[in-house]
Amino acid sequence: MAEADRGLAPLTRALAARKDAIVAGWLSRTLESYPERNRRFLLQERDAFRNPAGHAFREALPALLDELLGAMDCARIEALLDGIVRIRAVQDFTAGQAVAFVFLLKKVIRDELRRPAHTAFFPSGGEDKGEGEGLAAVEGRIDEMALLAFDLFMRCRERVYEIKAAAAGRRTFLLDRMQARRP
């Protein structure tokens, strides 16, 4: 096992056992980036057609956590992030705000590991048994996920600006054409 992955297997098993709590915490923290009214709607409305953003979060976050704790298939992670990032790219988020939901997972995991159920897993803060390295490896994987999300966000924003520029060009062309028809 690589030095960076020392302690990773026991940690991933412990995190997998708390998957539901981690995903719930991650979803809750992610939705805090929305105004209260929108947050309630995103949490309560289960219809994928009426609430595509909430649906995207509920579908992608558990699968992203599975990838984080498993093989880290970049193509699958990119596909999972794509649904969330596309939505956030057309909303009023900066690049940092749009991808911050990935980094929130670090805090959720650390909070979960501080719970009494994990005191045996981290008896001395995790520094002397490889757990600290395992946590560092998990957080490194989260950083990789965030970089993928940032790249996706930038591609989406570029596409949005291309579409807006093309629409502005068409409007200008139509205005010029209408003015040319006037006597």
C-alpha positions as CSV (number, residue, x, y, z in Angstrom):
1,M,0.0,0.0,0.0
2,A,1.3,3.5,-0.9
3,E,2.5,5.6,2.0
4,A,-0.3,8.2,1.2
5,D,-2.9,5.4,1.5
6,R,-1.7,4.1,4.9
7,G,-4.8,4.0,7.1
8,L,-7.1,4.6,4.2
9,A,-8.9,1.1,4.2
10,P,-10.0,1.2,7.9
11,L,-11.1,4.8,7.5
12,T,-13.1,4.1,4.3
13,R,-14.8,1.2,6.0
14,A,-15.7,3.4,9.0
15,L,-17.0,6.2,6.6
16,A,-18.9,3.7,4.5
17,A,-20.7,2.5,7.7
18,R,-21.8,6.1,8.3
19,K,-22.7,6.8,4.6
20,D,-26.3,7.9,5.2
21,A,-25.3,10.3,8.0
22,I,-22.4,11.7,5.9
23,V,-24.6,12.2,2.8
24,A,-27.4,13.8,4.9
25,G,-24.9,16.2,6.4
26,W,-23.3,17.0,3.1
27,L,-26.7,17.7,1.5
28,S,-27.7,19.9,4.4
29,R,-24.5,21.9,4.2
30,T,-24.6,22.2,0.4
31,L,-28.1,23.5,0.5
32,E,-27.1,26.2,3.0
33,S,-25.6,28.0,0.0
34,Y,-29.2,28.7,-1.1
35,P,-31.7,31.2,0.4
36,E,-34.0,29.7,3.1
37,R,-37.1,29.5,0.8
38,N,-35.2,27.8,-2.0
39,R,-33.5,25.5,0.5
40,R,-36.8,24.3,1.9
41,F,-38.1,23.6,-1.7
42,L,-34.9,21.8,-2.6
43,L,-35.2,19.6,0.4
44,Q,-38.9,18.9,0.3
45,E,-39.9,18.6,-3.3
46,R,-39.0,15.1,-4.5
47,D,-40.3,15.3,-8.1
48,A,-37.3,15.3,-10.4
49,F,-39.1,17.5,-13.0
50,R,-40.3,20.1,-10.5
51,N,-37.0,20.1,-8.6
52,P,-34.1,19.1,-10.9
53,A,-31.5,20.7,-8.7
54,G,-32.7,18.9,-5.5
55,H,-32.9,15.7,-7.5
56,A,-29.4,16.1,-8.9
57,F,-28.0,16.5,-5.3
58,R,-29.9,13.6,-3.9
59,E,-28.8,11.3,-6.8
60,A,-25.2,12.4,-7.1
61,L,-24.0,13.0,-3.6
62,P,-24.3,9.3,-2.4
63,A,-22.7,8.1,-5.6
64,L,-19.9,10.6,-5.3
65,L,-19.2,9.4,-1.7
66,D,-19.1,5.8,-3.0
67,E,-16.5,6.8,-5.6
68,L,-14.5,8.7,-3.0
69,L,-14.4,5.7,-0.7
70,G,-13.9,3.3,-3.6
71,A,-12.1,3.2,-7.0
72,M,-12.2,7.0,-7.8
73,D,-13.3,6.4,-11.4
74,C,-12.7,9.9,-12.9
75,A,-15.1,9.4,-15.7
76,R,-17.9,8.4,-13.4
77,I,-17.1,11.2,-10.9
78,E,-17.1,13.7,-13.8
79,A,-20.5,12.4,-14.9
80,L,-21.9,12.7,-11.4
81,L,-20.5,16.1,-10.8
82,D,-21.8,17.3,-14.2
83,G,-25.5,17.4,-13.2
84,I,-24.8,19.5,-10.1
85,V,-22.2,21.8,-11.7
86,R,-24.3,22.5,-14.8
87,I,-27.1,23.7,-12.5
88,R,-24.8,25.8,-10.4
89,A,-23.2,27.3,-13.5
90,V,-26.4,28.9,-14.6
91,Q,-27.2,30.2,-11.2
92,D,-25.7,33.3,-9.5
93,F,-22.7,31.5,-8.1
94,T,-19.1,32.4,-8.5
95,A,-16.7,29.6,-9.5
96,G,-15.7,29.2,-5.9
97,Q,-19.2,29.2,-4.5
98,A,-20.3,26.7,-7.2
99,V,-17.7,24.1,-6.4
100,A,-17.5,24.7,-2.6
101,F,-20.0,21.9,-2.0
102,V,-17.2,19.4,-2.8
103,F,-15.0,20.9,0.0
104,L,-17.9,20.8,2.5
105,L,-17.5,17.0,2.5
106,K,-14.2,17.4,4.4
107,K,-16.0,19.2,7.3
108,V,-18.8,16.7,7.3
109,I,-16.4,13.7,7.4
110,R,-14.3,15.3,10.2
111,D,-17.5,16.1,12.2
112,E,-18.7,12.5,11.7
113,L,-15.3,11.1,12.9
114,R,-15.6,13.2,16.0
115,R,-18.8,11.4,17.0
116,P,-18.5,9.0,20.0
117,A,-18.9,6.0,17.8
118,H,-15.5,6.7,16.3
119,T,-13.5,7.5,19.4
120,A,-12.2,3.9,19.3
121,F,-11.2,4.5,15.7
122,F,-9.3,7.6,16.5
123,P,-8.2,7.0,20.1
124,S,-5.4,9.5,20.1
125,G,-6.5,11.9,17.4
126,G,-5.4,9.6,14.7
127,E,-1.8,10.7,14.5
128,D,0.0,7.6,15.6
129,K,-1.8,4.7,13.9
130,G,-2.0,5.8,10.3
131,E,-5.5,7.2,10.5
132,G,-4.2,10.7,10.1
133,E,-2.6,9.6,6.8
134,G,-5.8,7.9,5.8
135,L,-7.8,11.1,6.5
136,A,-5.2,13.1,4.5
137,A,-5.6,10.6,1.6
138,V,-9.4,10.9,1.7
139,E,-9.1,14.7,1.8
140,G,-6.7,14.5,-1.2
141,R,-9.3,12.6,-3.1
142,I,-11.8,15.3,-2.2
143,D,-9.4,17.9,-3.6
144,E,-9.2,16.0,-6.8
145,M,-13.0,15.9,-7.0
146,A,-13.1,19.6,-6.5
147,L,-10.6,20.2,-9.3
148,L,-12.8,18.2,-11.6
149,A,-15.9,20.2,-10.5
150,F,-14.0,23.4,-11.2
151,D,-13.0,22.3,-14.7
152,L,-16.6,21.3,-15.4
153,F,-17.9,24.6,-14.0
154,M,-15.5,26.6,-16.3
155,R,-16.6,24.6,-19.3
156,C,-20.2,25.2,-18.5
157,R,-19.7,28.9,-17.9
158,E,-17.8,29.3,-21.2
159,R,-20.6,27.6,-23.0
160,V,-23.2,29.9,-21.3
161,Y,-21.2,32.9,-22.5
162,E,-20.8,31.5,-26.0
163,I,-24.6,31.1,-26.2
164,K,-25.2,34.6,-24.9
165,A,-22.7,36.1,-27.4
166,A,-24.3,34.2,-30.2
167,A,-27.8,35.4,-29.2
168,A,-26.5,39.0,-29.0
169,G,-25.0,38.6,-32.4
170,R,-28.3,37.4,-33.8
171,R,-30.2,40.3,-32.2
172,T,-27.7,42.8,-33.7
173,F,-28.0,41.1,-37.1
174,L,-31.9,41.3,-36.9
175,L,-31.8,44.9,-35.8
176,D,-29.5,45.8,-38.7
177,R,-31.7,44.0,-41.1
178,M,-34.8,45.8,-39.8
179,Q,-33.1,49.2,-40.1
180,A,-32.0,48.4,-43.6
181,R,-35.7,47.8,-44.7
182,R,-36.8,51.2,-43.5
183,P,-37.0,53.8,-46.2
